Structures are given as structure tokens and as C-alpha cells.
Amino acid sequence: MQELAEKIAVDPANLTATVNRYNEPVVEGKDLNLYKDDHFMTLPVKEGPFYAVRANSTTLGTVGGALVNEHFEALNVKRQVIDGIYAVGNDASGLYD
């Protein structure tokens, strides 16, 4: 973990603490940090080699955001305009990154 921390220029103690925080719920089989489904909580991060990838988000949105039309008017479940209600940005998105 030390070597990876040095290569990506982060504090080794912080990286180790983050990995340990992830591993704790794996032992318990229940994730109360990120609320992953329990069946994913089986593999702790313990042995390398470890890799890091720099990722930059190019889109931002939500899954299940409000339905809107091309004028950003909110729509009900029948896809009819709800008068006076508008949604933009993350609140109006059905895409995710």
C-alpha cells in the first residue's frame, strides 16, 4: 500500500485507513459505509499488486431523476406537465456516469 500511495502522491496513512475502513464491513458481511448489497461483501483488499486509475467524470446525473420535457417542465407518471414545477441539473437526469 505504501508503494501505491507514493506513486499516486497521497498520504500512505490515509490510503491505509481508507482500505481498512472498507475491509471492516467485509469481515462483518454488511456494509454500513456505502450500503453495498451484502453478497458483494466477500473480498477484502489485502494483497497486491495494487493499481490506481485516474478517472475524470465527463457527465453527471442521477438514475431515476424526475421526468422532464424539453422545457424542463416536470412530468407526472402519465408524462403530463405538472404546472409550475421545473427540474434541472441532477434532478432532471436519467443518465449516470
C-alpha positions as CSV (number, residue, x, y, z in Angstrom):
1,M,0.0,0.0,0.0
2,Q,2.9,2.3,0.8
3,E,4.3,2.0,-2.8
4,L,1.0,2.8,-4.4
5,A,0.5,5.8,-2.1
6,E,3.8,7.2,-3.1
7,K,3.2,6.7,-6.8
8,I,-0.2,8.5,-6.7
9,A,1.1,11.2,-4.3
10,V,-1.3,10.5,-1.4
11,D,-0.7,10.1,2.3
12,P,0.1,6.4,2.9
13,A,-1.7,6.6,6.3
14,N,-4.9,7.9,4.7
15,L,-4.8,5.3,2.0
16,T,-4.3,2.5,4.5
17,A,-7.1,3.9,6.8
18,T,-9.4,4.0,3.8
19,V,-8.7,0.4,2.8
20,N,-9.1,-0.7,6.4
21,R,-12.4,1.1,6.6
22,Y,-13.5,-0.8,3.5
23,N,-12.3,-4.1,4.9
24,E,-14.0,-3.9,8.3
25,P,-17.5,-4.4,6.8
26,V,-16.2,-7.3,4.7
27,V,-15.4,-9.2,7.8
28,E,-18.9,-8.5,9.1
29,G,-20.5,-9.2,5.7
30,K,-22.5,-5.9,6.0
31,D,-21.6,-2.6,4.5
32,L,-22.8,0.4,6.6
33,N,-20.5,2.8,4.8
34,L,-21.6,2.6,1.2
35,Y,-24.5,0.3,1.7
36,K,-23.4,-2.3,-0.9
37,D,-25.5,-5.3,-1.2
38,D,-24.3,-7.9,1.3
39,H,-23.4,-10.5,-1.3
40,F,-20.7,-8.2,-2.6
41,M,-19.1,-8.0,0.8
42,T,-16.9,-11.1,0.5
43,L,-13.5,-10.0,-0.8
44,P,-11.2,-7.8,1.4
45,V,-8.5,-5.7,-0.1
46,K,-5.4,-7.3,1.4
47,E,-2.7,-8.4,-1.1
48,G,-1.3,-6.6,-4.1
49,P,-0.3,-5.8,-6.5
50,F,-2.4,-2.7,-6.2
51,Y,-3.3,-0.3,-9.1
52,A,-4.7,3.1,-9.3
53,V,-6.6,4.7,-12.2
54,R,-7.2,8.4,-12.5
55,A,-10.8,9.0,-13.6
56,N,-12.4,12.3,-14.6
57,S,-16.2,12.4,-14.8
58,T,-17.4,13.8,-18.1
59,T,-21.1,13.5,-17.4
60,L,-23.0,13.9,-14.2
61,G,-26.5,12.8,-13.5
62,T,-28.7,10.6,-11.4
63,V,-30.5,7.4,-12.0
64,G,-34.2,7.9,-11.5
65,G,-34.3,11.7,-11.7
66,A,-37.5,13.5,-12.3
67,L,-39.1,13.2,-15.7
68,V,-39.0,16.4,-17.7
69,N,-39.8,17.6,-21.2
70,E,-37.6,19.7,-23.5
71,H,-38.6,22.8,-21.5
72,F,-37.6,21.2,-18.2
73,E,-41.2,21.1,-17.0
74,A,-41.7,18.2,-14.6
75,L,-43.9,15.4,-15.8
76,N,-46.2,13.1,-13.8
77,V,-46.3,9.4,-14.3
78,K,-48.6,9.9,-17.3
79,R,-45.9,12.1,-18.8
80,Q,-48.2,15.2,-18.5
81,V,-46.8,18.6,-17.4
82,I,-47.1,19.5,-13.8
83,D,-47.9,23.2,-13.9
84,G,-45.4,25.5,-12.3
85,I,-42.8,22.7,-11.5
86,Y,-39.4,22.6,-13.2
87,A,-36.4,20.4,-12.7
88,V,-32.9,20.9,-14.0
89,G,-29.4,19.5,-13.5
90,N,-29.1,16.3,-11.4
91,D,-32.8,16.5,-10.5
92,A,-33.8,16.1,-14.1
93,S,-31.5,13.4,-15.3
94,G,-31.9,9.8,-16.2
95,L,-28.3,9.2,-17.2
96,Y,-25.4,8.3,-14.9
97,D,-21.6,8.2,-15.1
